[in-house]
Amino acid sequence: MSRVLVIGCGGVAQVAIQKCCQVDDVFTDICIASRTVSKCDALKEKLEGKTKTKMTTAKVNADNKDEVVALIKSYQPDLVMNIALPYQDLTIMDACLEAGVNYMDTANYEPEDTDDPSWRAIYEKRCTEKGFSAYFDYSWQWAYKKKFEEAGLTALLGCGFDPGVTQAYCAYAKKHEFDTIDTIDILDCNGGDHGYAFATNFNPEVNLREVSAPGSYIENNKWVEIPAMSIKREYNFDGVGKKDIYLLHHEEIESLNVNIPEAKRIRFFMTFGQSYLDHMRCLEDVGMLSTSPVMFEGKEIVPIKFLKALLPDPATLGERTVGKTNIGCIFTGKKDGQEKSYYIYNICDHQECYKEVGSQAVSYTTGVPAMCGALMLLEKKWNKAGVYTVEEFDPDPFIAALDQYGLPKKENHHPVLVD
């Protein structure tokens, strides 16, 4: 029996909560909290009578630590699942420390205001020292490690699919398939079609900041940074077909470089269609991806926030999206002195996700791992104080849970490699 506080009620959170309710012998009590409590109430009403989980809702501003602390102390959860925005990670981690409760999220911290002078000074120092300039990195949350250790609490970072499952796949490959891993290529393919000229499959603000950033990867254990979308390959994905893939910076590269240091090269690729790229470049060229406020008709607005208001809500894409996703990792390395390669991945169907939980597959593939990660913490299968990413825990029970609750793994012991 466990009480869980879920902060956030967007597309991913709604999937995670529905999946939690499928495991109602563990998730016996859930409080759904958001700035927009009407969304929480609607989900609660949808689920009542379909699960034994006792549901409550609450209004909270996740940017306000005192509000979050008050809610935690009032509800007394065993775990806080942060499925809000990555801007709010540090506030919620501070609240969990003050209130004495375990924490998890699905994406690492990045600042909402990238012009903040105090953040900017630390960021620019990191760019110089590490060699990549993406706004998001683990350093801010890793700095909490000692605090969580001393409090006897666990903070699980980035437990979505990528990051999250991809790191579990790396730990699984290391444990079962290789003595040493030489290279890791993470491939994220969305073969879905939602019919819009332009839309993002998760929060537009976070998505567009991520994909418009310079790409970066590890080569010979050092960071290499390249202009955005400047490395392109084609790959034939099982269940989807041939797609163009582009090298991006992604957060799990950073943690994998720390936790699997033998890997000489670590890269992340994602599929994009030409229409998406053309729209994104046009929007970037005219300043619509900027996070810096501008004055418009006497009011201050942030261009990317205004753009977010104009684009389709990712939570509404499920009904109209058809096709499949294919996300996984390709490895090269050695086993028993022999060179080998290995590919572990999942295929997820957009329409099947919609039939089950009313979402498209991008939300599903993030929400299911969030539930499975929470399950690991609540059942004490992952149980050590401190701040950790997924690959630092035993992958076997987590991957078994993914197999059981909707994201079964597939394996290929002779994959085509990405050149």
ABEGO torsion letter per residue (X at the ends): XBBBBBBEABAAAAAAAAAAAABAAABABBBBBBABAAAAAAAAAAABGABABBBBBBBBBAABAAAAAAAAAAAGBABBBBABBAAAAAAAAAAAAAAGBBBBBABBBBBABAABAAAAAAAAAAAAAAGBABABBAAAAAAAAAAAAAAGBBBBBGBBAOBGAAAAAAAAAAAAABABBABBBBBBBBABBAGBABBBABBAAAAAAAAABBBBBBBGGBBBBBBBGABBBBBBBBGAEBBBBBBBBBAAAAAAAAABAABABBBBBBBBBAAAAAAAAAAAAAGAABABBBBBGGBBBBAAAAAAAABBBAAAAAAABBEBBBBBBBBBEBBGGBBBBBBBBBBBBAAAAAAAAGBBAAAAAAAAAAAAAAAAAAAGABBBBEBBBAAABBAAAAAAAAAAAGBBBBBBABBBBBX
